Amino acid sequence: MKLLRLPRSKVRLGEPLPWNIRDETTRLLLSRGHIVESEELLDALLTRGAFVDIEEARAVAHLADLAEKERANISALKRPENLFSLWDQSAEEMHQLMAKLPEAPPSPGQITDFVNRLIALVDKDVDMALYHMVRQETAHLYYYGYNHAIHASVLCLLMARRLQWPQARILSLVHAALTMNMPILQLQGVMAEQDEPMRESQKVLIHAHPELAAQWLTEAGVTDGDWLTAIAQHHEHADGNGYPHGRNDPTELAVALRVADVFTAKISPRKLRAALPIQEAARQLFREDHGGPLSSAVIKEFGLYPPGEVVKLSSGEIGVVMRRTDSVKCPIVASITDDKGHPMVHTVQRDTSQAPYTIVGPVADKTLVARMPPERIYGYQQLPSAAAPAPALGRPA
């Protein structure tokens, strides 16, 4: 029998011993499971000389390692992935993708890789994707252009899917949404931060960006005609009052791209103006589109009260919409105040199809939810720490 000397740090007072403790002649002093309850007993034990069989120590360590891996696997299954953190990172990832403009636009492959990651993120939880679009109070205005491209891409994806467009057409539209504003991404951030209307010099750059973006992409190797044409025409109007050429025949993809571009811009805050309420943005879109399929698809996707909307319930509680349901008027809401307006310690989910919790209407004051992390609203809790594994031992005696 080969022995390991027992260090003081490996004995946990008040916990069962994971191994037998012996003296240097291998005589048993304390059996496995014995609890050392005091420092005095531990001092006496170590002074006498305490050792553990090396094979027994290895077996205990192996079992502890297996248990730790099992706990990690269970924890990974139970703990929800923090999609909000991934959404927050997406603007910086977009910024990195476009970091070498205008000298070196991203390649078609790089753009497609980003699009695929974005679609995968949306598909993990569409309601959270909508929440990210609706709740933008903490977004940095410097990243306005990058966030706007992402939000427009998400809306194009959801809108085209609802219209049951072919997959290839959907992908052309999403690629176009992500890249339509490449020449003005930084300018959009500057304009979002400025407290004055658009300057004449900025108007010139805005007017030129559709064709310039299509040119850059063509030079970078993009050959998808639907993608390029949608970008070149996404500010044209059927009435001929658009730009850059006043065309009256923009393609269907270009019209869809303009709808997503305008709608997501309206619901995004800037320094000069607050975000337009979802309901008002939807009404304006419906009027401009004359109730056509594109505006109908957007309205059905968001619902009357989309995820992220702050609402008052008939109970008197204030809540944040978490989940859409089959009814556009009856989403699932997380209450963040009680019926007296006092903040709740924990959010409580309310089914607004139930009479006590029907939605009275949206709430204009968003200050409370602006300070509240979305993980709290969705009820994400940090799991308790796993029990500590059995201690590893030191060098052989």
Phi, psi and omega per residue, in radians:
M1 nan 2.175 3.125
K2 -1.753 2.356 -3.001
L3 -1.923 2.629 2.986
L4 -1.958 2.356 3.067
R5 -1.248 2.425 -3.077
L6 -1.566 1.995 3.066
P7 -1.348 2.663 3.112
R8 -0.991 -0.694 -3.025
S9 -1.142 -0.262 -3.090
K10 -1.589 -0.080 3.112
V11 -1.790 2.173 3.141
R12 -1.789 1.984 -3.136
L13 -1.036 2.398 3.097
G14 1.441 0.018 3.122
E15 -2.083 2.576 -3.141
P16 -1.066 2.449 3.072
L17 -1.177 2.332 3.126
P18 -1.463 -0.123 3.128
W19 -2.437 2.875 2.977
N20 -1.327 2.496 3.090
I21 -1.910 2.300 -3.078
R22 -2.203 2.912 2.986
D23 -1.597 -3.081 -3.025
E24 -1.203 -0.222 3.087
T25 -1.657 0.133 -3.122
T26 1.363 0.077 3.111
R27 -1.197 2.368 -3.093
L28 -1.223 2.211 3.076
L29 -1.807 -0.850 3.101
L30 -2.392 2.345 -3.109
S31 -1.498 2.758 3.102
R32 -0.981 2.380 -3.103
G33 1.711 -0.287 3.102
H34 -1.169 2.516 -3.133
I35 -1.847 2.098 3.042
V36 -1.500 1.979 -2.969
E37 -1.746 -0.192 -3.057
S38 -2.463 2.686 3.076
E39 -1.107 -0.612 -3.110
E40 -1.086 -0.778 3.127
L41 -1.143 -0.681 3.126
L42 -1.144 -0.742 3.107
D43 -1.035 -0.786 -3.126
A44 -1.114 -0.686 -3.130
L45 -1.128 -0.797 -3.098
L46 -1.254 -0.591 3.102
T47 -1.124 -0.673 3.131
R48 -1.197 -0.546 -3.083
G49 1.940 1.907 -3.081
A50 -2.108 2.332 -3.061
F51 -2.422 2.810 3.105
V52 -2.322 2.458 3.083
D53 -1.083 2.237 -3.049
I54 -1.090 -0.649 -3.139
E55 -1.197 -0.676 3.094
E56 -1.130 -0.711 3.130
A57 -1.105 -0.697 3.124
R58 -1.146 -0.730 3.135
A59 -1.098 -0.745 3.125
V60 -1.131 -0.731 3.138
A61 -1.112 -0.668 3.135
H62 -1.132 -0.788 3.113
L63 -1.100 -0.687 3.121
A64 -1.128 -0.651 3.123
D65 -1.148 -0.746 3.106
L66 -1.100 -0.727 -3.141
A67 -1.127 -0.685 3.137
E68 -1.138 -0.704 3.108
K69 -1.136 -0.685 3.120
E70 -1.125 -0.720 3.107
R71 -1.103 -0.684 3.134
A72 -1.139 -0.702 3.134
N73 -1.138 -0.763 3.133
I74 -1.125 -0.715 3.135
S75 -1.087 -0.721 -3.135
A76 -1.129 -0.603 3.129
L77 -1.262 -0.624 -3.053
K78 -1.471 -0.629 -3.034
R79 -1.388 2.109 3.136
P80 -1.158 2.436 3.091
E81 -1.121 2.367 -3.101
N82 -1.398 1.511 -3.109
L83 -1.194 -0.467 3.136
F84 -1.107 -0.667 3.098
S85 -1.126 -0.692 3.112
L86 -1.146 -0.678 3.095
W87 -1.147 -0.713 3.134
D88 -1.100 -0.570 -3.133
Q89 -1.335 -0.334 -3.000
S90 -1.099 -0.616 -3.137
A91 -1.147 -0.719 3.103
E92 -1.150 -0.670 3.095
E93 -1.118 -0.676 3.070
M94 -1.130 -0.716 3.101
H95 -1.040 -0.750 3.121
Q96 -1.165 -0.654 3.130
L97 -1.059 -0.631 -3.082
M98 -1.778 0.293 -2.975
A99 -1.138 -0.431 -3.034
K100 -1.803 0.258 3.056
L101 -1.214 2.568 -0.017
P102 -1.589 -0.118 -3.038
E103 -1.099 -0.703 -3.053
A104 -2.388 1.474 3.080
P105 -1.065 2.688 3.095
P106 -1.101 2.641 3.135
S107 -1.296 2.824 3.073
P108 -0.978 -0.649 3.125
G109 -1.137 -0.713 3.110
Q110 -1.127 -0.709 3.122
I111 -1.135 -0.766 3.136
T112 -1.107 -0.681 3.090
D113 -1.039 -0.764 3.131
F114 -1.142 -0.754 3.123
V115 -1.034 -0.767 -3.128
N116 -1.113 -0.691 3.109
R117 -1.161 -0.678 -3.139
L118 -1.144 -0.773 3.124
I119 -1.104 -0.714 3.108
A120 -1.087 -0.660 3.125
L121 -1.175 -0.721 3.081
V122 -1.066 -0.769 -3.058
D123 -1.212 -0.341 3.061
K124 -1.156 -0.614 3.129
D125 -2.949 1.745 -3.083
V126 -1.127 -0.631 -3.128
D127 -1.088 -0.649 3.114
M128 -1.227 -0.576 3.064
A129 -1.098 -0.751 3.101
L130 -1.169 -0.673 3.096
Y131 -1.011 -0.746 -3.131
H132 -1.090 -0.569 3.127
M133 -1.319 -0.636 -3.042
V134 -1.413 -0.724 -3.081
R135 -1.726 1.696 -3.085
Q136 -2.118 0.314 -3.059
E137 -1.053 -0.604 -3.060
T138 -1.648 0.019 -3.139
A139 -1.220 2.451 3.110
H140 -1.329 2.223 -3.105
L141 -1.099 -0.451 3.089
Y142 -0.997 -0.573 -3.102
Y143 -1.624 0.240 -3.072
Y144 -0.904 -0.856 -3.086
G145 -1.073 -0.683 -3.119
Y146 -1.252 -0.767 3.080
N147 -1.106 -0.691 -3.131
H148 -1.097 -0.732 3.105
A149 -1.069 -0.709 3.132
I150 -1.172 -0.791 -3.123
H151 -1.137 -0.717 3.106
A152 -1.117 -0.651 3.114
S153 -1.131 -0.747 3.131
V154 -1.108 -0.787 -3.132
L155 -1.130 -0.691 3.087
C156 -1.055 -0.752 3.126
L157 -1.040 -0.890 -3.070
L158 -1.197 -0.702 -3.133
M159 -1.125 -0.814 -3.108
A160 -1.200 -0.632 3.071
R161 -1.115 -0.734 3.140
R162 -1.116 -0.567 3.098
L163 -1.430 -0.050 3.091
Q164 1.058 0.745 3.046
W165 -1.234 2.705 3.053
P166 -1.062 2.628 -3.065
Q167 -1.013 -0.739 -3.124
A168 -1.078 -0.648 -3.138
R169 -1.227 -0.693 3.096
I170 -1.046 -0.789 -3.110
L171 -1.141 -0.664 3.079
S172 -1.049 -0.736 -3.121
L173 -1.170 -0.756 -3.128
V174 -1.151 -0.722 3.071
H175 -1.055 -0.711 -3.140
A176 -1.137 -0.727 -3.133
A177 -1.100 -0.678 -3.107
L178 -1.197 -0.499 -2.981
T179 -2.000 0.008 -3.030
M180 -1.087 -0.504 -3.057
N181 -1.942 0.410 -3.092
M182 -0.864 -0.781 -3.086
P183 -1.224 -0.261 -3.041
I184 -2.164 0.323 -3.109
L185 -1.015 -0.827 3.126
Q186 -1.240 -0.652 3.112
L187 -1.056 -0.680 3.125
Q188 -1.071 -0.668 3.086
G189 -1.142 -0.721 3.106
V190 -1.090 -0.784 -3.112
M191 -1.204 -0.574 3.102
A192 -1.154 -0.524 -3.113
E193 -1.542 -0.296 -3.061
Q194 -1.427 2.596 -3.086
D195 -1.813 0.550 3.094
E196 -2.463 2.768 -3.139
P197 -1.098 2.948 -3.132
M198 -1.000 2.345 3.118
R199 -1.470 2.827 -3.126
E200 -1.070 -0.712 3.139
S201 -1.112 -0.581 3.108
Q202 -1.254 -0.629 3.118
K203 -1.057 -0.666 3.134
V204 -1.074 -0.780 -3.139
L205 -1.174 -0.689 3.115
I206 -1.096 -0.765 -3.099
H207 -1.105 -0.564 -3.046
A208 -1.544 -0.237 -2.921
H209 -1.177 -0.561 -3.121
P210 -1.060 -0.866 -3.119
E211 -1.244 -0.584 3.134
L212 -1.167 -0.709 3.107
A213 -1.080 -0.775 3.119
A214 -1.102 -0.649 3.111
Q215 -1.133 -0.823 3.138
W216 -1.028 -0.757 -3.102
L217 -1.178 -0.688 3.088
T218 -1.058 -0.782 3.121
E219 -1.146 -0.469 3.126
A220 -1.424 -0.139 3.072
G221 1.963 0.118 3.110
V222 -1.282 2.275 -3.134
T223 -2.094 0.002 -3.137
D224 -1.292 1.863 -3.083
G225 -1.114 -0.642 3.127
D226 -1.104 -0.744 3.107
W227 -1.034 -0.905 -3.058
L228 -1.184 -0.728 -3.119
T229 -1.178 -0.692 3.115
A230 -1.026 -0.724 3.125
I231 -1.164 -0.832 -3.082
A232 -1.074 -0.480 -3.028
Q233 -1.950 0.146 -2.955
H234 -1.275 -0.089 3.011
H235 -1.983 0.220 3.031
E236 -1.484 2.691 -3.132
H237 -2.206 2.628 3.122
A238 -1.100 -0.404 3.120
D239 -1.487 0.021 3.100
G240 1.431 0.104 -3.089
N241 -1.683 0.222 3.135
G242 -1.565 -2.915 3.117
Y243 -2.485 2.790 0.230
P244 -1.561 -0.184 -3.011
H245 -2.073 0.065 3.139
G246 1.098 0.599 3.124
R247 -1.204 2.648 3.062
N248 -1.998 0.254 -3.096
D249 -2.328 0.810 3.126
P250 -1.080 2.605 3.134
T251 -1.186 2.842 3.138
E252 -1.070 -0.648 3.098
L253 -1.153 -0.659 3.120
A254 -1.141 -0.701 3.118
V255 -1.139 -0.762 3.109
A256 -1.069 -0.688 3.137
L257 -1.138 -0.719 3.115
R258 -1.129 -0.708 3.123
V259 -1.030 -0.830 -3.134
A260 -1.167 -0.683 -3.135
D261 -1.092 -0.860 -3.074
V262 -1.219 -0.772 -3.082
F263 -1.118 -0.814 -3.119
T264 -1.198 -0.512 3.063
A265 -1.166 -0.699 -3.104
K266 -1.142 -0.599 -3.079
I267 -1.613 0.183 3.121
S268 -1.885 2.315 -3.107
P269 -1.354 2.661 2.989
R270 -2.340 2.979 -3.138
K271 -1.126 -0.608 -3.063
L272 -1.371 -0.373 -3.111
R273 -2.704 2.688 3.072
A274 -1.393 2.861 3.054
A275 -1.114 2.476 3.089
L276 -1.292 2.376 3.086
P277 -0.959 2.518 -3.102
I278 -0.948 -0.773 -3.078
Q279 -1.088 -0.689 3.135
E280 -1.246 -0.715 3.102
A281 -1.067 -0.687 3.125
A282 -1.161 -0.724 3.117
R283 -1.083 -0.776 3.136
Q284 -1.099 -0.737 3.129
L285 -1.094 -0.748 -3.119
F286 -1.089 -0.710 3.122
R287 -1.171 -0.776 -3.089
E288 -1.166 -0.585 -3.110
D289 -1.615 -0.005 -3.120
H290 0.976 0.644 3.102
G291 1.182 0.451 -3.116
G292 -1.247 3.130 -3.071
P293 -1.118 -0.574 -3.114
L294 -1.186 -0.864 3.131
S295 -1.138 -0.658 3.112
S296 -1.094 -0.692 3.136
A297 -1.135 -0.731 3.131
V298 -1.106 -0.810 -3.090
I299 -1.129 -0.712 3.124
K300 -1.179 -0.590 -3.127
E301 -1.209 -0.756 -3.129
F302 -1.360 -0.598 -3.013
G303 1.336 3.029 3.130
L304 -1.179 -0.617 3.132
Y305 -2.262 1.614 -3.055
P306 -1.323 2.861 3.021
P307 -0.928 2.328 -3.095
G308 1.761 -0.336 3.123
E309 -1.214 2.416 3.103
V310 -1.680 2.226 -3.034
V311 -2.336 2.783 3.011
K312 -1.863 2.392 -3.118
L313 -1.739 2.798 3.127
S314 -1.113 -0.333 3.071
S315 -1.268 -0.239 -3.063
G316 1.721 -0.163 -3.140
E317 -1.312 2.654 2.979
I318 -1.809 2.379 -3.104
G319 -2.486 2.966 3.094
V320 -2.062 2.287 3.135
V321 -1.138 2.276 3.124
M322 -1.824 -0.839 -2.981
R323 -2.347 2.442 2.973
R324 -1.366 2.761 3.034
T325 -2.260 -3.023 3.127
D326 -1.141 -0.359 3.111
S327 -1.757 2.209 -3.130
V328 -1.153 -0.341 -3.093
K329 -1.673 -0.145 -2.974
C330 -2.277 1.171 3.099
P331 -1.353 3.035 2.986
I332 -1.518 2.302 -3.043
V333 -2.110 2.468 3.007
A334 -1.717 1.963 3.124
S335 -1.270 2.294 -3.139
I336 -1.994 -0.107 2.996
T337 -2.337 2.813 3.025
D338 -1.476 -3.007 -3.073
D339 -1.253 -0.142 3.082
K340 -1.729 -0.005 -3.124
G341 1.533 0.125 3.118
H342 -1.460 2.365 -3.132
P343 -1.031 2.421 3.083
M344 -1.464 2.562 3.074
V345 -1.198 -0.716 3.108
H346 -2.216 2.461 3.096
T347 -1.232 2.595 3.137
V348 -2.209 2.267 -3.125
Q349 -1.375 2.392 3.115
R350 -2.164 2.329 3.032
D351 -1.555 1.886 -3.005
T352 -1.352 0.025 2.986
S353 -1.417 -0.196 3.116
Q354 -1.504 2.399 -3.011
A355 -0.899 -0.738 -3.095
P356 -1.186 -0.269 -2.991
Y357 -2.216 0.477 3.088
T358 -1.134 2.681 -3.111
I359 -1.437 2.199 3.071
V360 -1.389 -0.696 3.138
G361 2.867 3.047 3.121
P362 -1.234 2.753 3.134
V363 -1.908 2.237 -3.093
A364 -1.295 -0.629 -3.086
D365 -1.418 1.924 -3.084
K366 -1.819 0.204 -2.998
T367 -1.091 -0.672 -3.105
L368 -1.146 -0.813 -3.113
V369 -1.244 -0.477 3.127
A370 -1.110 -0.497 -3.138
R371 -1.592 -0.034 -3.013
M372 -1.842 2.171 3.127
P373 -1.137 2.512 -3.113
P374 -1.090 -0.487 3.098
E375 -1.027 -0.614 3.106
R376 -1.175 -0.735 -3.116
I377 -1.122 -0.697 -3.120
Y378 -1.496 0.022 3.031
G379 1.345 0.406 3.092
Y380 -1.248 2.267 3.105
Q381 -2.120 2.483 3.044
Q382 -1.274 2.247 3.140
L383 -1.189 2.638 3.065
P384 -1.067 2.635 3.120
S385 -1.113 2.483 3.099
A386 -1.188 2.656 3.103
A387 -1.047 2.479 -3.079
A388 -1.169 2.427 3.118
P389 -1.236 2.897 3.089
A390 -1.079 2.460 -3.074
P391 -1.185 2.499 3.017
A392 -1.372 2.637 -3.111
L393 -1.720 3.011 -3.050
G394 -1.578 -2.528 -3.061
R395 -1.333 2.666 3.049
P396 -1.088 2.607 3.100
A397 -1.286 nan nan
